[in-house]
């Protein structure tokens, strides 16, 4: 037992001072509640309270960043200041995402419903905050933010992914968006979609491993799109359960089809590729 206690003691001594996931979670949800009163626990009634809350959260972020083991001492305050300078743009982009979810989901009765209950809103908000921090050269804390959202929603978005404006995730459970994914504007993704890599070799860590999704693409439930050289052209529709490892041209329609012959005795699975004139290609 003494040797086991010694191992645990050494582990605690060697552990970095980076705040626990609970601290990161509280910061994220406090910030989300400040930006979106529909999400907050306590409504703010004055401008002075808002200013005080912004200052408090900025100070909290500076402390969190100072304890990040991958950063140099003394840069936390500067990085926190830069993040909060960019906060209005992040706020505007999340509102655009809410607009996209409201426009893209007939079941949504109001934007308030989305803010209060939709997992897509929560996961995309976490990604927007985390991506901004990731862009400042911070890695561990953004990953903790998106992994917390992942545990709550089932939506896994790496903070290094690049996602354009008016992004919509409908339902969302099981969505995976890898680190080097590039997504354009007005893209809609359904549950179970994977935008992943063809290789999990560690030697490929610094290359583009995940697909590019151009503007105005819809990807239906269960579709898997893999590979850093795979490009889904603008305006394409990728059907449910499709597996793609090659690029498709703009305006394509790709869907999974089962053909049955001889009163159901023979079954053939195939993918159908169509262009924007509904011609098979």
C-alpha positions, 0 to 999 in steps of 0.5 A: 500500500505504501508504494501505491500511496507514493505513486499517487503522491508523485502523480499529484505533485507532477500534475500541472496547475491547469484548472479542472474541467469543472472550472472550465465548464463553469467559465463557459456556461457563465459566459454563455449565460451572459451573452444569451439571457435565455440560457442564464440562471440569473437575469441581469438588470443593468448595464453596470452589472453587464460590465462587471460580469464581463470584467469578472469573466475576463479576469477568470479567463486570465487566471485560467490561461496563466495555469495552462501548461502550454503557455508562457507565464505572464501572457494570460491577461493579454490573451484574455483581453484579445479574446474579449475584444473578439467576443462581439463577433463570436456573439454575432456568429452564434446568432447567425447559427441560431438563425440557421437552425430556426430557418432549417428546422420546421419543428422549431417554434421560436429562437428562444426554443433553440437557445433554451433546449437545442443541443446544436446551439450548445455545441456550436457555441462551445466550438465558437468560443473554443475556436477563438481561443485555439486561434490564439495558440491555446490548445488544452483549454479549448479542447476541454470546452468542446469535450464538455459540450461533447459529453453533454450533447453527443456532438464532437467538434474539434476546436481546430476545425474551420466552420463558416457562418450560418452553420446548422446542426439538426438533432446532432447526436453522434456528429463528429467534425475533425480537427482539419475539417473546413466547412463553408457558409450555410451548411446543414448537418444531421445526426450521426454525420462523421467528417473524419480522417482516412488515416489515424497515423500519428505521423499525419498529425500536421497535415490536412486529414479531414474533408472540405465542405463547401457552401450550401451543402446538406449532409443527411443522417449517418453519412461519413465523409473521410479524407483531407483531399475530399471536397464536397462541392458547393450546393451538394446534397449527401444522402443518409448513410453514404460513405464518401472518400472522394470529391464530388462536384458542385451541385451533386446529389449522392445517395444510398440506394438498395435495388431489389430484383426477382420479388426480393430474392436479390438485393444490390446496394449502390451509390447514385451520383447526380448533378444539379440537373438530376442527371446520373453521373 
